[in-house]
């Protein structure tokens, strides 16, 4: 305990508040709240308290602490949530990746609101729904919303309808074709839909449809009828599970992977969705501490607080969190543990889903480990390698009858692609004539000619038979690299040729080692063929544009850079061609009419 800490312990107040523990560098490593700061903070430094290893490790790092007094325990809870969110202390239980959770944003402050996905919650008058853990599911929900409701999606409204209006995905508010009240009515329905209140959406759409029909606005009535039918179709998939009201049913499970909390969202008595959250720093904490920390952090950033929160077990801090949530919602919130009936069943279902997520994650990690570390160990055994092939470099040659000959080098580290280390080579020595052996000698010379022993990979794989392997070995061994293993992979039957043996190694048909070799071989082939096609496209472009008057090397280069392919240039309009830097109207007309004549 430092002198600073000893002095501050004597001056601790009797009031509620928040304390911030700091290390020797002044970094905040833990944030906590207390009903009585003096009693709570002193407990950390009492030697006979029987602290957990985690708390002992934290206390050993404390060089200073700071306290902030509050007028109530609820204020302390709110401040603690804010400070944990801001500083993300090492020793606090926290939601994994909580900074990156997506929300659905409805820009109510705009004249014609938009609906889109965001990761930033601002106090700008918008309404937010979330947080969600599955961004793919959020985007799918947004696509569904845009099919149900023709919402504006553009950031800045133009002066004329865009394609979205023509395909009936937007009402074109930019042209004044839609009444503001009608658009706002649609936005209200969107918000109700996002809340899970599909019955209210149906009721509003049906009333609005009848009003439009009575006013002889048959086109509007037909559009509302189609929306109503689509919403009803979606609502059919939701099951009624409780009598009524809004609830969050929470279940928790733990394993050696950590803790998972599953939240089931019940809105208007119907299940509308679920999310799972992983907790970091959960190893030595009690179930009650984990659940308390989750409720604090989740509802601190949740866009909606329900009337009831159903828990799997009782917590000491329930009444405090109830008071805090009631303040956030603006009305009473009840936290309780259901003992029987439908509500107990849904909490149990949430617990079962949390357990299943952890078991699925364990199975996925086991499979991933088998495909990476297990596959490398297998491959090393079959090839008789002295060390684990952690870094593997694989080469492939690609050409068509010797033209545009290229080579690719792909890298796998830890059994996974490392794309930042990929390399591609334009072969010079064999251009114009097909010679894979000469090409392989050139690429291995360029790659390994000047490397030191420390820079070499653990295994070099040549996509080819004995001929390509011999060509590569000639260069690699000639450069003084005698220890690095080099193997050749036959294109047929996936036999592996090794140095000094005429008999190839045949990997077991369903082994992870074979799957690893196939993955790296296929990736090398994909990377090589992609580069070859790009060069071939450039060559074809040059040969065709050579026949157009007014198009020289500079304009050819700019056209390729702007359009990226010959096909894109063929279908470009005269205005698009003229807008390319370096082009003018006569040159654009020459290109346009040249390809127009080719079509006829």
ZAMARGU-4260 file (C-alpha; in steps of 0.2 Angstrom, whole numbers, plus 5000, padded with zeros to 4 digits):
<rodrens>
0) 5000/5000/5000 | 5007/5017/4995 | 5008/5032/5006 | 4996/5041/4995 | 4983/5027/4998
5) 4986/5026/5017 | 4983/5045/5018 | 4967/5045/5008 | 4960/5030/5017 | 4960/5041/5033
10) 4950/5055/5024 | 4936/5044/5016 | 4918/5051/5018 | 4903/5042/5026 | 4892/5047/5010
15) 4887/5036/4995 | 4897/5038/4980 | 4909/5030/4967 | 4927/5026/4969 | 4940/5024/4955
20) 4956/5013/4958 | 4972/5019/4948 | 4988/5010/4945 | 5006/5018/4945 | 5003/5026/4928
25) 4987/5034/4934 | 4976/5023/4923 | 4959/5018/4930 | 4959/4999/4933 | 4942/4998/4943
30) 4927/5008/4946 | 4914/5004/4960 | 4900/5011/4969 | 4896/5011/4988 | 4882/5016/5000
35) 4896/5021/5012 | 4913/5025/5003 | 4923/5024/5019 | 4917/5006/5023 | 4918/4999/5006
40) 4935/5006/5000 | 4944/5001/5016 | 4938/4983/5014 | 4950/4981/4999 | 4965/4984/5010
45) 4961/4973/5024 | 4972/4958/5024 | 4960/4946/5032 | 4945/4948/5021 | 4948/4933/5010
50) 4948/4941/4994 | 4948/4932/4977 | 4964/4930/4967 | 4957/4943/4955 | 4954/4956/4969
55) 4971/4952/4976 | 4979/4955/4959 | 4970/4972/4957 | 4974/4978/4975 | 4992/4974/4972
60) 4992/4986/4957 | 4983/5001/4966 | 4994/5016/4968 | 4981/5029/4970 | 4962/5030/4971
65) 4949/5044/4969 | 4931/5046/4976 | 4916/5055/4969 | 4902/5058/4982 | 4884/5057/4977
70) 4868/5062/4985 | 4860/5044/4984 | 4865/5026/4980 | 4855/5028/4963 | 4865/5043/4958
75) 4881/5032/4962 | 4874/5018/4951 | 4871/5030/4936 | 4889/5038/4938 | 4897/5020/4940
80) 4888/5015/4923 | 4895/5031/4914 | 4912/5029/4921 | 4914/5010/4916 | 4907/5014/4899
85) 4920/5029/4897 | 4936/5021/4904 | 4933/5002/4902 | 4943/4997/4917 | 4953/4981/4916
90) 4945/4973/4932 | 4927/4977/4930 | 4915/4965/4922 | 4910/4972/4905 | 4900/4967/4890
95) 4912/4961/4876 | 4914/4974/4862 | 4900/4985/4869 | 4907/5000/4859 | 4902/4992/4843
100) 4884/4987/4845 | 4873/4993/4831 | 4856/5002/4834 | 4842/5006/4822 | 4840/5025/4821
105) 4824/5034/4816 | 4828/5053/4812 | 4812/5060/4820 | 4820/5078/4820 | 4820/5078/4801
110) 4805/5084/4791 | 4804/5067/4782 | 4813/5055/4794 | 4825/5041/4788 | 4828/5024/4796
115) 4846/5017/4796 | 4859/5007/4806 | 4871/5017/4817 | 4884/5013/4830 | 4883/5030/4838
120) 4869/5036/4850 | 4868/5055/4850 | 4856/5067/4859 | 4849/5074/4842 | 4831/5071/4843
125) 4831/5054/4834 | 4824/5038/4841 | 4835/5023/4844 | 4831/5005/4844 | 4844/4992/4851
130) 4857/4988/4855 | 4859/4972/4844 | 4873/4960/4844 | 4870/4953/4826 | 4873/4967/4813
135) 4868/4955/4799 | 4851/4952/4807 | 4849/4971/4809 | 4852/4974/4791 | 4840/4960/4786
140) 4827/4969/4797 | 4830/4985/4789 | 4827/4977/4772 | 4811/4970/4778 | 4806/4987/4784
145) 4809/4995/4767 | 4799/4982/4759 | 4785/4985/4770 | 4786/5004/4770 | 4792/5015/4756
150) 4804/5026/4767 | 4816/5039/4761 | 4834/5032/4761 | 4844/5047/4754 | 4854/5058/4765
155) 4851/5074/4755 | 4834/5075/4746 | 4836/5080/4727 | 4824/5089/4716 | 4818/5074/4706
160) 4813/5056/4710 | 4827/5044/4710 | 4827/5025/4705 | 4820/5021/4723 | 4804/5030/4718
165) 4802/5021/4701 | 4804/5004/4709 | 4791/5009/4722 | 4803/5009/4737 | 4801/5028/4741
170) 4786/5040/4741 | 4798/5053/4734 | 4795/5067/4747 | 4809/5077/4738 | 4796/5081/4725
175) 4781/5085/4737 | 4772/5070/4730 | 4768/5064/4748 | 4759/5073/4762 | 4769/5076/4777
180) 4755/5070/4789 | 4754/5054/4778 | 4773/5051/4779 | 4773/5054/4798 | 4759/5042/4800
185) 4770/5029/4791 | 4785/5033/4803 | 4774/5030/4818 | 4770/5013/4811 | 4788/5010/4808
190) 4792/5014/4826 | 4778/5003/4833 | 4784/4989/4822 | 4802/4991/4829 | 4795/4990/4846
195) 4786/4974/4842 | 4769/4981/4843 | 4762/4973/4827 | 4744/4974/4833 | 4745/4992/4835
200) 4753/4994/4817 | 4739/4983/4810 | 4726/4994/4819 | 4733/5010/4812 | 4735/5004/4795
205) 4718/4997/4794 | 4710/5014/4800 | 4721/5024/4788 | 4716/5013/4774 | 4697/5015/4777
210) 4699/5033/4779 | 4708/5034/4762 | 4695/5023/4754 | 4681/5034/4761 | 4690/5049/4754
215) 4691/5041/4737 | 4710/5040/4738 | 4710/5022/4731 | 4729/5022/4726 | 4734/5026/4744
220) 4721/5014/4751 | 4728/5000/4740 | 4746/5004/4746 | 4740/5004/4764 | 4731/4987/4761
225) 4747/4979/4754 | 4757/4986/4769 | 4744/4979/4781 | 4744/4962/4773 | 4763/4961/4773
230) 4763/4966/4792 | 4750/4953/4796 | 4761/4940/4787 | 4776/4945/4798 | 4765/4945/4814
235) 4759/4927/4811 | 4777/4921/4814 | 4777/4929/4832 | 4771/4918/4846 | 4760/4924/4860
240) 4769/4919/4876 | 4762/4930/4890 | 4746/4938/4893 | 4751/4956/4889 | 4763/4970/4892
245) 4782/4972/4889 | 4795/4961/4897 | 4813/4957/4896 | 4816/4939/4901 | 4835/4936/4906
250) 4844/4919/4907 | 4862/4916/4911 | 4874/4902/4908 | 4893/4899/4912 | 4906/4888/4906
255) 4925/4888/4904 | 4923/4900/4889 | 4915/4913/4901 | 4897/4919/4904 | 4883/4922/4892
260) 4867/4932/4895 | 4852/4929/4884 | 4839/4942/4883 | 4821/4938/4876 | 4811/4953/4871
265) 4792/4952/4874 | 4782/4966/4868 | 4763/4967/4870 | 4764/4949/4875 | 4773/4943/4860
270) 4791/4937/4857 | 4799/4949/4846 | 4817/4944/4846 | 4832/4940/4857 | 4850/4944/4859
275) 4865/4936/4868 | 4879/4945/4876 | 4896/4939/4882 | 4904/4945/4898 | 4922/4949/4900
280) 4931/4946/4917 | 4919/4934/4923 | 4930/4920/4929 | 4930/4922/4948 | 4914/4932/4950
285) 4898/4926/4958 | 4882/4923/4947 | 4874/4938/4956 | 4889/4950/4953 | 4889/4945/4934
290) 4870/4948/4933 | 4871/4964/4942 | 4885/4971/4931 | 4875/4965/4916 | 4859/4974/4920
295) 4869/4990/4924 | 4878/4990/4908 | 4865/4984/4896 | 4851/4995/4902 | 4863/5010/4903
300) 4864/5009/4884 | 4847/5001/4880 | 4835/5011/4869 | 4820/5004/4878 | 4816/4999/4896
305) 4801/4987/4898 | 4789/4987/4912 | 4795/4970/4919 | 4812/4962/4920 | 4811/4944/4923
310) 4827/4936/4931 | 4833/4918/4934 | 4837/4921/4953 | 4836/4935/4966 | 4848/4949/4968
315) 4853/4960/4983 | 4853/4975/4972 | 4836/4972/4964 | 4827/4987/4973 | 4841/4999/4968
320) 4841/4994/4950 | 4822/4995/4950 | 4823/5013/4956 | 4836/5017/4943 | 4826/5009/4929
325) 4811/5018/4934 | 4820/5034/4933 | 4826/5030/4915 | 4808/5024/4909 | 4799/5038/4918
330) 4787/5025/4926 | 4788/5010/4938 | 4798/4996/4933 | 4797/4979/4942 | 4811/4966/4943
335) 4806/4949/4950 | 4810/4931/4949 | 4795/4921/4942 | 4793/4904/4951 | 4780/4896/4940
340) 4769/4898/4925 | 4773/4905/4908 | 4785/4918/4914 | 4796/4905/4923 | 4795/4895/4907
345) 4802/4909/4896 | 4816/4913/4909 | 4821/4895/4908 | 4820/4895/4889 | 4832/4910/4890
350) 4844/4900/4901 | 4843/4885/4890 | 4848/4896/4875 | 4862/4904/4884 | 4869/4886/4888
355) 4867/4881/4870 | 4876/4896/4864 | 4891/4892/4875 | 4891/4874/4870 | 4889/4878/4851
360) 4904/4891/4854 | 4914/4877/4862 | 4911/4865/4847 | 4915/4879/4835 | 4931/4883/4844
365) 4936/4864/4844 | 4932/4862/4826 | 4942/4878/4822 | 4957/4871/4832 | 4956/4855/4823
370) 4956/4864/4806 | 4971/4875/4811 | 4983/4869/4825 | 4977/4851/4823 | 4979/4851/4804
375) 4997/4858/4805 | 5002/4845/4818 | 4994/4831/4807 | 5003/4838/4791 | 5020/4839/4801
380) 5018/4821/4806 | 5014/4815/4788 | 5028/4825/4780 | 5041/4821/4794 | 5044/4839/4798
385) 5056/4844/4812 | 5045/4859/4817 | 5027/4864/4816 | 5023/4872/4799 | 5015/4888/4807
390) 5020/4899/4792 | 5017/4891/4775 | 5020/4899/4758 | 5012/4892/4743 | 5016/4897/4724
395) 5006/4894/4708 | 5009/4899/4690 | 4995/4905/4679 | 4995/4909/4660 | 4986/4905/4643
400) 4998/4898/4631 | 5012/4908/4639 | 5004/4925/4638 | 5002/4936/4653 | 5012/4924/4664
405) 5010/4927/4682 | 5014/4919/4699 | 5005/4920/4716 | 5012/4918/4733 | 4999/4915/4747
410) 5003/4914/4765 | 4995/4904/4779 | 5000/4907/4797 | 4992/4897/4811 | 4982/4887/4798
415) 4973/4903/4792 | 4976/4915/4777 | 4987/4930/4781 | 4982/4941/4766 | 4993/4956/4771
420) 5008/4945/4766 | 5001/4939/4749 | 5012/4943/4734 | 5010/4942/4715 | 5023/4942/4702
425) 5023/4947/4684 | 5034/4934/4676 | 5047/4941/4663 | 5058/4926/4659 | 5044/4915/4651
430) 5033/4929/4643 | 5027/4923/4626 | 5030/4905/4628 | 5023/4892/4641 | 5037/4887/4653
435) 5031/4883/4670 | 5049/4877/4676 | 5057/4893/4671 | 5043/4903/4678 | 5045/4894/4695
440) 5064/4897/4695 | 5061/4916/4692 | 5048/4918/4706 | 5058/4908/4719 | 5073/4918/4715
445) 5064/4934/4717 | 5056/4928/4734 | 5071/4919/4742 | 5086/4925/4733 | 5090/4938/4747
450) 5081/4931/4762 | 5090/4926/4778 | 5087/4910/4787 | 5076/4919/4800 | 5065/4926/4787
455) 5061/4909/4779 | 5044/4901/4782 | 5042/4884/4790 | 5036/4875/4774 | 5036/4880/4756
460) 5022/4872/4745 | 5024/4872/4726 | 5008/4869/4716 | 5015/4857/4703 | 5023/4840/4702
465) 5041/4834/4702 | 5046/4846/4688 | 5041/4862/4697 | 5047/4856/4713 | 5065/4852/4706
470) 5065/4870/4698 | 5061/4878/4715 | 5073/4867/4724 | 5087/4872/4712 | 5085/4890/4716
475) 5081/4889/4735 | 5095/4877/4739 | 5107/4887/4727 | 5103/4902/4738 | 5110/4893/4753
480) 5093/4888/4761 | 5096/4870/4765 | 5085/4868/4780 | 5068/4874/4775 | 5057/4860/4769
485) 5050/4862/4751 | 5036/4851/4744 | 5027/4849/4728 | 5008/4847/4726 | 5003/4836/4711
490) 4988/4844/4702 | 4979/4827/4701 | 4975/4816/4716 | 4983/4829/4728 | 4999/4819/4730
495) 5013/4827/4739 | 5031/4826/4732 | 5045/4828/4745 | 5063/4831/4742 | 5074/4816/4740
500) 5060/4803/4737 | 5053/4797/4721 | 5037/4790/4730 | 5024/4804/4734 | 5015/4806/4751
505) 4997/4802/4750 | 4987/4811/4764 | 4972/4802/4771 | 4957/4806/4762 | 4947/4815/4776
510) 4961/4821/4786 | 4962/4839/4792 | 4980/4839/4785 | 4973/4836/4767 | 4960/4849/4769
515) 4973/4862/4775 | 4984/4858/4759 | 4968/4860/4748 | 4964/4877/4756 | 4981/4884/4753
520) 4982/4877/4735 | 4965/4883/4730 | 4969/4901/4738 | 4986/4901/4728 | 4976/4896/4712
525) 4962/4909/4715 | 4975/4923/4718 | 4985/4919/4703 | 4971/4918/4691 | 4963/4934/4697
530) 4979/4943/4693 | 4981/4935/4676 | 4963/4940/4671 | 4967/4958/4676 | 4982/4959/4665
535) 4973/4950/4651 | 4959/4963/4653 | 4972/4977/4652 | 4980/4969/4636 | 4963/4967/4628
540) 4959/4985/4631 | 4975/4991/4624 | 4973/4981/4608 | 4955/4987/4605 | 4958/5005/4609
545) 4973/5006/4598 | 4961/5006/4583 | 4952/5022/4589 | 4958/5038/4582 | 4963/5051/4596
550) 4966/5038/4609 | 4984/5036/4614 | 4993/5028/4629 | 4988/5042/4642 | 4970/5042/4637
555) 4970/5023/4637 | 4977/5023/4655 | 4964/5035/4661 | 4950/5025/4653 | 4956/5009/4661
560) 4958/5018/4678 | 4941/5025/4678 | 4931/5011/4671 | 4941/4996/4676 | 4936/4984/4662
565) 4933/4984/4643 | 4915/4979/4646 | 4912/4995/4656 | 4919/5006/4643 | 4908/4998/4629
570) 4892/5002/4638 | 4897/5019/4644 | 4887/5034/4638 | 4895/5048/4629 | 4894/5060/4644
575) 4902/5047/4655 | 4917/5045/4643 | 4919/5064/4641 | 4919/5066/4660 | 4935/5055/4662
580) 4951/5066/4666 | 4961/5068/4650 | 4946/5065/4638 | 4937/5078/4628 | 4921/5078/4618
585) 4928/5073/4601 | 4938/5058/4609 | 4923/5053/4619 | 4913/5053/4603 | 4926/5042/4594
590) 4926/5029/4608 | 4907/5029/4609 | 4904/5027/4590 | 4918/5014/4588 | 4909/5002/4600
595) 4892/5007/4594 | 4898/5001/4576 | 4904/4985/4583 | 4887/4981/4590 | 4878/4984/4574
</rodrens>
